[in-house]
């Protein structure tokens, strides 16, 4: 997307609001801060930031995902018109920086504007509460979402709640929460719980979760990787080796993770993929 955009500029075509939104989204995905900042200057020069709520939202989302909270807030405060997606992007930006208090303050301001938060906003808020250790606030948010707004929680919401409780050391409460889920827990839910078990060195409850995972998902490699990681955190390398052998014996394969990084070489910006 960025290469096509560069070709477009070389051929002297002026990008419109739709193009700017698309390119900013691409920059946010690869952490292309330099290109996105240049695009901000272009959008400001041609009045796209003030005239298009979509450009403004894409711009603050770009800065937030690049870790530039100050620039994201500057764009947000400078926007005359904001919708639920705009507010959600700014709330998410605070959440990415671990600013749970700031996220909740923005959420309250959003409600004052009589805007209805979407499910993505609640995912961001719950994750922010989890990383900030704000257990009570997270529990109240979940109740507000599911009972007052009548949203049906998604697997991401459930995973955030388990992470909220497990990170704080409330492992038995987290396990009880999993037991009471109306849907079958997914890998994100079990992963959050086992991460908490590792943080607080409670491997007995971790073993309980392992048995349930294997009963529910005996043929999915990602769950065996979670088990291996838990044993590794306890230094039980023999068990790690056994789990790896089990994965190989069952013929299971895990999709490798991918990360992107922006590199500036000879004044040219390149995106590199590491697997």
Secondary structure, 3 states (H helix, E strand, C coil): CHHHHHHHHHCCCCCCHHHHHHHHHHHHHHCCHHHHHHHHHHHHHCCHHHHCHHHHHHHHHHHHHCCCHHHHHHHHHHCCCCCHHHHHHHHHHHHHCCCHHHHHHHHHHHHHCCCCCCHHHHHHHHHHHHHHCCHHHHHHHHHHHHHHCCCCCCHHHHHHHHHHHHHCCCHHHHHHHHHCCCCCCCHHHHHHHHHHHHHCCCHHHHHHHHHHHHHHCCCCHHHHHHHHHHHHHCCCHHHHHHHHHHHHHHCCCCCCCCEEEEEEECCEEEEEEEC
